[in-house]
């Protein structure tokens, strides 16, 4: 039993060392903790497709996306600091592609349209709140 506990603590210390916080400002630039708006817990994971989650300073989720070979690739979700979904879309090889939507804090669509290889294409619709 002692051997198992020692083994567990030995390897869990390596897992802790393999994670670092990276601090970002409002423009997504790396900054200091004091100037940060959100942070990312970076793991030294060498997986083919890596899940990336950014957090507001409060600890709430800010963004969720995937990286493949250092480029965003796959589903992308951005959140308001209150937890509601703000933006949804898809990246392919680092470029926006397919349908992208922006939502208000009540979950209603504010804007939607398509991207192709990072460029806006087709008709983009903006929805306004009725008074």
C-alpha positions as MATLAB code, in Angstrom:
seq = 'XXXXXXXXXXXXXXXXXXXXXXXXXXXXXXXXXXXXXXXXXXXXXXXXXXXXXXXXXXXXXXXXXXXXXXXXXXXXXXXXXXXXXXXXXXXXXXXXXXXXXXXXXXXXXXXXXXXXXXXXXXXXXXXXXXX';
ca = [
       0.000    0.000    0.000;
       2.822    2.405    0.898;
       4.481    1.617   -2.409;
       1.313    2.563   -4.315;
       0.989    5.879   -2.458;
       4.634    6.765   -3.014;
       4.293    5.852   -6.704;
       1.128    7.991   -7.035;
       2.683   11.082   -5.430;
       5.871   10.670   -7.442;
       4.031   10.711  -10.795;
       1.429   13.300   -9.805;
       4.263   15.737   -9.080;
       5.436   15.327  -12.688;
       1.922   15.976  -13.978;
       1.768   19.182  -11.968;
       5.109   20.306  -13.366;
       3.882   19.679  -16.903;
       1.248   22.420  -16.643;
       1.884   26.155  -16.721;
      -0.443   29.145  -16.773;
      -0.059   31.455  -19.742;
      -1.553   34.924  -19.205;
      -3.246   36.922  -22.014;
      -4.460   40.518  -22.378;
      -7.756   41.556  -24.027;
      -6.147   41.331  -27.502;
      -4.891   37.780  -27.006;
      -1.264   38.796  -26.489;
       0.827   37.080  -23.826;
       1.234   39.342  -20.809;
       1.866   39.278  -17.056;
      -0.616   38.015  -14.487;
      -1.235   41.608  -13.346;
      -2.324   42.757  -16.837;
      -4.170   39.591  -17.826;
      -7.831   39.304  -18.781;
      -7.717   35.523  -19.166;
      -5.313   32.611  -18.852;
      -4.650   29.195  -20.343;
      -3.387   26.157  -18.546;
      -0.851   24.767  -20.963;
      -0.003   21.109  -20.804;
       2.988   19.598  -22.522;
       0.655   17.203  -24.336;
       1.935   15.912  -27.659;
      -1.446   14.559  -28.786;
      -2.404   14.964  -32.437;
      -5.434   17.117  -31.539;
      -5.116   19.104  -28.325;
      -8.068   20.644  -26.462;
      -7.306   24.224  -25.402;
      -9.419   25.916  -22.726;
      -8.886   29.550  -21.739;
     -10.297   30.935  -18.489;
     -11.227   34.397  -17.285;
      -9.370   35.544  -14.179;
     -12.536   34.649  -12.235;
     -12.026   31.005  -13.239;
     -14.983   30.854  -15.643;
     -14.390   29.425  -19.104;
     -13.548   32.065  -21.760;
     -12.785   29.976  -24.875;
     -12.609   26.365  -25.926;
     -10.911   25.183  -29.106;
      -8.582   22.568  -30.535;
      -5.032   22.804  -31.816;
      -3.443   20.560  -34.426;
       0.240   21.196  -35.157;
      -0.008   24.600  -33.467;
      -3.025   25.799  -35.492;
      -6.652   26.010  -34.423;
      -8.588   23.165  -36.003;
     -12.102   22.068  -35.108;
     -14.969   23.400  -33.037;
     -14.519   26.836  -31.433;
     -16.678   28.251  -28.619;
     -16.230   31.590  -26.867;
     -18.075   32.571  -23.676;
     -19.130   35.783  -21.951;
     -17.563   36.237  -18.504;
     -20.993   35.345  -17.097;
     -20.856   31.889  -18.712;
     -23.210   32.264  -21.681;
     -22.041   31.289  -25.170;
     -20.835   34.348  -27.129;
     -19.436   32.878  -30.395;
     -19.523   29.477  -32.114;
     -17.722   28.347  -35.223;
     -15.164   26.002  -36.749;
     -11.505   26.403  -37.645;
      -9.759   24.371  -40.315;
      -5.969   24.508  -40.470;
      -5.941   27.826  -38.573;
      -8.610   29.522  -40.705;
     -12.272   30.197  -39.948;
     -14.561   28.023  -42.049;
     -18.256   27.223  -42.260;
     -21.050   28.844  -40.247;
     -20.111   31.265  -37.463;
     -22.629   32.736  -35.033;
     -22.463   35.481  -32.427;
     -24.986   35.450  -29.563;
     -26.239   37.968  -27.026;
     -26.165   37.162  -23.304;
     -29.702   35.742  -23.507;
     -28.651   33.189  -26.128;
     -30.288   34.893  -29.104;
     -28.334   35.087  -32.357;
     -26.917   38.574  -33.020;
     -25.002   37.795  -36.211;
     -24.386   34.798  -38.444;
     -22.607   34.023  -41.669;
     -20.114   31.759  -43.379;
     -16.368   31.740  -43.795;
     -14.323   29.976  -46.445;
     -10.565   29.716  -45.881;
     -10.688   32.594  -43.391;
     -12.693   34.980  -45.588;
     -16.314   36.016  -45.095;
     -18.496   34.699  -47.933;
     -22.143   34.981  -48.882;
     -24.784   36.898  -47.003;
     -24.118   37.831  -43.400;
     -27.177   38.504  -41.265;
     -27.340   40.814  -38.265;
     -30.308   40.527  -35.915;
     -31.537   43.468  -33.877;
     -33.557   43.412  -30.698;
     -37.164   44.550  -31.100;
     -38.112   47.355  -28.714;
];
